[in-house]
Amino acid sequence: MLNRTIVVVGASRGIGCEMVKHFAKNSDNTILALSRNKEKMEHNFQDFKNVRCVAFDLSHSVFAQAQAIFSDLNQIDILINNAGKLVNKAFTDLSHEDIQLCYQINVIGVMETVQAALPKMLPANGHIVNISSMGGFQGTVKFAGLSAYSTSKAAVCSFTELFSEEYKDEQISMNCLCLGAAQTEMLDEAFPGYQAPVSAEKMAEFIVDFSLHANQWIKGKILPISLSTP
Ligand SMILES: NC(=O)c1ccc[n+]([C@@H]2O[C@H](COP(=O)([O-])OP(=O)(O)OC[C@H]3O[C@@H](n4cnc5c(N)ncnc54)[C@H](OP(=O)(O)O)[C@@H]3O)[C@@H](O)[C@H]2O)c1
């Protein structure tokens, strides 16, 4: 299919930034790049005419912001919920605000973005890809300090199954990728000094390919995508 409209949330750096560049290489794609830092995105994607950058903050009023941003799109073929908030703190040091912000960005933000995107995605038989973490995948090795972050990522996995049950009679698909380590600023904050076996570019390449094709074969699935621990 040609002329896809693709929304990448969390596009200013890391894996999201690389995904936008990868999608943008195909001039038939129109990409909406979202994050809080519009200037940085405009700088990152200045070579691509098919990328539009819009400021979007998952920490408040997500449904209203997303509805306004999506209002002039005819349809959305692919939505990638990639933005993430890391909190790396001992459990007893976590404040109410730490936990609340982590869940707001990683869970409520994702759910409300999907609510706003649905009217544009249902007619397009779109594919929603939620980006979770190996830390949120049941039975994996867990790490001290990540209880707020990893439980929020587990909620994203659960949301994927629940959404998919509710929309099982529609052609729209949602899948969830639980990423292992990829070399980004967030990884550095979580595991200072750790060298990931996978670059942000490589991880982005996989997610882009998955988002374009996997919905022909699977929906409602939670998949571990990892070469390493962490
Ligand atoms: N890297 C890894 O090893 C790894 C492993 C497992 C899972 N993941 C997951 O993969 C995804 C991408 O990770 P990454 O390593 O590329 O992260 P990153 O480098 O920290 O980038 C995170 C992105 O999320 C955006 N973001 C953060 N807070 C936001 C907010 N309030 N509103 C809107 N956007 C916001 C940031 O943009 P602004 O700051 O400009 O808003 C940035 O573009 C995340 O969901 C992460 O949890 C990564």
The ligand as an SDF file (V2000), in Angstrom:
LIG
                    3D

 48 52  0  0  0  0  0  0  0  0999 V2000
   16.6100    1.9820   24.9230 N   0  0  0  0  0  0  0  0  0  0  0  0
   16.3390    0.8270   25.4880 C   0  0  0  0  0  0  0  0  0  0  0  0
   17.2340    0.0200   25.7920 O   0  0  0  0  0  0  0  0  0  0  0  0
   14.9190    0.4540   25.7910 C   0  0  0  0  0  0  0  0  0  0  0  0
   14.6800   -0.7860   26.3790 C   0  0  0  0  0  0  0  0  0  0  0  0
   13.3650   -1.1400   26.6470 C   0  0  0  0  0  0  0  0  0  0  0  0
   12.3310   -0.3040   26.2950 C   0  0  0  0  0  0  0  0  0  0  0  0
   12.5960    0.9060   25.7300 N   0  0  0  0  0  0  0  0  0  0  0  0
   11.4520    1.7620   25.3870 C   0  0  0  0  0  0  0  0  0  0  0  0
   11.6050    2.2130   24.0570 O   0  0  0  0  0  0  0  0  0  0  0  0
   11.0450    3.5170   23.9120 C   0  0  0  0  0  0  0  0  0  0  0  0
   12.0880    4.4520   23.3250 C   0  0  0  0  0  0  0  0  0  0  0  0
   13.2040    4.4570   24.2150 O   0  0  0  0  0  0  0  0  0  0  0  0
   14.5180    5.3210   23.9880 P   0  0  0  0  0  0  0  0  0  0  0  0
   15.6020    4.5870   24.6610 O   0  0  0  0  0  0  0  0  0  0  0  0
   14.6280    5.7150   22.5610 O   0  0  0  0  0  0  0  0  0  0  0  0
   14.1490    6.5940   24.9020 O   0  0  0  0  0  0  0  0  0  0  0  0
   14.6880    8.0960   24.9220 P   0  0  0  0  0  0  0  0  0  0  0  0
   15.9650    8.2220   24.1660 O   0  0  0  0  0  0  0  0  0  0  0  0
   14.6370    8.5290   26.3440 O   0  0  0  0  0  0  0  0  0  0  0  0
   13.5330    8.8740   24.1050 O   0  0  0  0  0  0  0  0  0  0  0  0
   12.2750    8.9660   24.6820 C   0  0  0  0  0  0  0  0  0  0  0  0
   11.3480    9.7790   23.7870 C   0  0  0  0  0  0  0  0  0  0  0  0
   10.1280    9.9440   24.5080 O   0  0  0  0  0  0  0  0  0  0  0  0
    9.7630   11.3110   24.4790 C   0  0  0  0  0  0  0  0  0  0  0  0
    9.0530   11.7160   25.6850 N   0  0  0  0  0  0  0  0  0  0  0  0
    9.4540   11.6080   26.9680 C   0  0  0  0  0  0  0  0  0  0  0  0
    8.5590   12.1920   27.7850 N   0  0  0  0  0  0  0  0  0  0  0  0
    7.5740   12.6740   26.9860 C   0  0  0  0  0  0  0  0  0  0  0  0
    6.3780   13.3920   27.2220 C   0  0  0  0  0  0  0  0  0  0  0  0
    6.0180   13.7910   28.4640 N   0  0  0  0  0  0  0  0  0  0  0  0
    5.5770   13.7150   26.1780 N   0  0  0  0  0  0  0  0  0  0  0  0
    5.9310   13.3720   24.9230 C   0  0  0  0  0  0  0  0  0  0  0  0
    7.0560   12.6920   24.6270 N   0  0  0  0  0  0  0  0  0  0  0  0
    7.8670   12.3660   25.6490 C   0  0  0  0  0  0  0  0  0  0  0  0
   11.0860   12.0700   24.3900 C   0  0  0  0  0  0  0  0  0  0  0  0
   10.8910   13.3300   23.7600 O   0  0  0  0  0  0  0  0  0  0  0  0
   10.8700   14.7620   24.5190 P   0  0  0  0  0  0  0  0  0  0  0  0
   11.8020   14.6780   25.6850 O   0  0  0  0  0  0  0  0  0  0  0  0
   11.3040   15.7020   23.4230 O   0  0  0  0  0  0  0  0  0  0  0  0
    9.4300   14.9700   24.8850 O   0  0  0  0  0  0  0  0  0  0  0  0
   11.9140   11.1510   23.4800 C   0  0  0  0  0  0  0  0  0  0  0  0
   11.6810   11.4920   22.1320 O   0  0  0  0  0  0  0  0  0  0  0  0
   10.5580    3.9320   25.3060 C   0  0  0  0  0  0  0  0  0  0  0  0
    9.1930    3.6760   25.4420 O   0  0  0  0  0  0  0  0  0  0  0  0
   11.3460    3.0190   26.2260 C   0  0  0  0  0  0  0  0  0  0  0  0
   10.7000    2.8060   27.4450 O   0  0  0  0  0  0  0  0  0  0  0  0
   13.8600    1.2990   25.4690 C   0  0  0  0  0  0  0  0  0  0  0  0
  1  2  1  0
  2  3  2  0
  2  4  1  0
  4  5  1  0
  4 48  2  0
  5  6  2  0
  6  7  1  0
  7  8  2  0
  8  9  1  0
  8 48  1  0
  9 10  1  0
  9 46  1  0
 10 11  1  0
 11 12  1  0
 11 44  1  0
 12 13  1  0
 13 14  1  0
 14 15  2  0
 14 16  1  0
 14 17  1  0
 17 18  1  0
 18 19  2  0
 18 20  1  0
 18 21  1  0
 21 22  1  0
 22 23  1  0
 23 24  1  0
 23 42  1  0
 24 25  1  0
 25 26  1  0
 25 36  1  0
 26 27  1  0
 26 35  1  0
 27 28  2  0
 28 29  1  0
 29 30  1  0
 29 35  2  0
 30 31  1  0
 30 32  2  0
 32 33  1  0
 33 34  2  0
 34 35  1  0
 36 37  1  0
 36 42  1  0
 37 38  1  0
 38 39  2  0
 38 40  1  0
 38 41  1  0
 42 43  1  0
 44 45  1  0
 44 46  1  0
 46 47  1  0
M  CHG  2   8   1  16  -1
M  END
$$$$
